[in-house]
Amino acid sequence: MAQLASNLGTDKISKLLIKQAVPATIGILVMSINMIIDTIFVGQWIGVLAIAAITVVLPIAFLIASLGMGIGIGGSSIISRALGANDSKKAFLTFGNQISLTLILAIFFVLLSNFFSVQILDLFGAKGAILPIASDYFAVIIYGVPFLAFAMMGNPVIRAEGKPKFAMYAMIIPAILNVVLDIIFIKVFDWGMTGAGLATSISFASIGLFILYFFLSSKSELKIIPKNFKLDFSIVKEIVELGIVSVVRQGAISVLMIVLNYSLYTYGGEISISVFGIINRVMMFSLSPVMGVSQGFLPVAGFNIGAKKNQRVIETIKKSILFGSVLGTIVFLAIIIFKEEVIWIFTNDNTLLKTTPNAMLIVFLATPIITMQLIGSAYFQAAGKAMPALLLTLLKQGVFLIPLAYILPKFYGVNGVWWSFPIADVLSTIITLLFLKREIDKNLNS
């Protein structure tokens, strides 16, 4: 298995980053297109409030599924470094523990969320006319979440094995399926939000089953071995210490959504939540190349950290920031030029067409520099340094964006919500760069 990933320690860094980042980008891009099309379908076929309902419900689903993502990223960091150190036994044991942790936690929180669904939906911003629509969607989508959690655990592990293309396939399959099922359930059968939720839930199941198929097949070097399901305290501790970074990040995003939906509803009404729903979908789609660079960075950096090849690690950091910053600048220029045209894709509602473009432009102002913050926090995660990784991960959403999104609207109305995004991006990037420079000078250049 170590031989499988050994090219991570020998091939050119730029080649490795492209090899890792392109499939990750395509996977994220297709998933983002899927969510955009989902939003277009419900917006055009069900109504404007349906966009608001999806904006409320999906963060709940992804918060639960993020347990799998955290376990997957934390475990894949261990696996990458184990591969670099040629310790296949630890890699296999880590993988088995990841499966156990993911299924236990995901099923528990799905049952809990199902029992307290009304209270949770209200907390996340399903106010007024949004609540009944959100309830219909949530009641169906929640059953697909354990499959999504398993997939989010397995995806970074597949990349850690050095097989980014299969990780990409795992994201493409459910995206295509969801689009087809949306058309059948919403347009043909006229099942409304229940149909939208059923399509999404089935697509979640498909990605989980595909990941399971991969690990059961001969394509995977990491095998599902029942004896490795028994939890090992030291492995679990390390997974949790590193994985908590991703879980807390998603938790911070979920708290942010609560604050955003509160501020948007208070200062702009239900329509402002729909405005943000559109902006959020555009953000996910347009930033997929930047996120792909960040995901591609992790296995390359993790392997070379484990192999103690410091100069390759430094080169990986610099080139990842360069690639991501160039892509971020291109995205920002595209938003400036095509902001009005983008909104037409989602809706023909005059209020949304009038208010969304300028709000979106403000939210995207700091896009050219966000890669610096993403790579900085990803480095500490790849290096197994949980505390700085956690701190830097929390900077944007937790330390800056949540307070800003709550305070600024009190003075500037709904525009305060939009301006909180670029301000948080700039502040978190400055602090991340200071941490990263200190780490390079102290531990990588020594």
Secondary structure, DSSP 8 states (H G I E B T S, - for coil): -TTTTGGGGTS-HHHHHHHHHHHHHHHHHHHHHHHHHHHHHHHHHT-HHHHHHHHHHHHHHHHHHHHHHHHHHHHHHHHHHHHHTT-HHHHHHHHHHHHHHHHHHHHHHHHHHHHTHHHHHHHTT--TTHHHHHHHHHHHHGGGHHHHHHHHHHHHHHHHTT-HHHHHHHHHHHHHHHHHHHIIIIIIS--HHHHHHHHHHHHHHHHHHHHHHHHHSTT-SS---GGGGS--HHHHHHHHHHHHHHHHHHHHHHHHHHHHHHHHHHHH-HHHHHHHHHHHHHHHHHTHHHHHHHHHHHHHHHHHHHTT-HHHHHHHHHHHHHHHHHHHHHHHHHHHHHHHHHHHHH---HHHHHHHHHHHHHHTTTGGGHHHHHHHHHHHHHTT-HHHHHHHHHIIIIIIIHHHHHHHHHHHTHHHHHHHHHHHHHHHHHHHHHHHHHHIIIII--
